[in-house]
């Protein structure tokens, strides 16, 4: 039964990746945020839920037929976590010289889907 739940979570993550590409192609980047569930003020902060969701999305990204960049991966992770009741934030950070930007997901101020060094090395440009 446990493998069935993980398999379904990977399929759900794959559907989120497809949804992201479809929404971006049809409506542009402005429509990505519109369909995202709002973070609730109180919700579970179960580390296991965040860990399994990030793992499922990473596996779905490996199965996806085109490269999945950090913004797409982070938006899909935030959507999945919020739908599972976890308060998650999408953060986009940048470094001005040489110009570099990166997107990641935070739960309780901790990065859950990437390296934690981005918080120290990049300035926050956007957080939702």
Protein Blocks (a to p, Z undefined) as FASTA:
>chain_A
ZZmmmmmmmmmmmmmmmmmmmmmmmnojmlmmmmpccddfbdcfbfklmmmmmmmmmmmm
mmpcbdcdfklmmmmmmmmmmmnopacdddddddfbacdddddddeehiafkbcfklmmm
pccfbdZZ
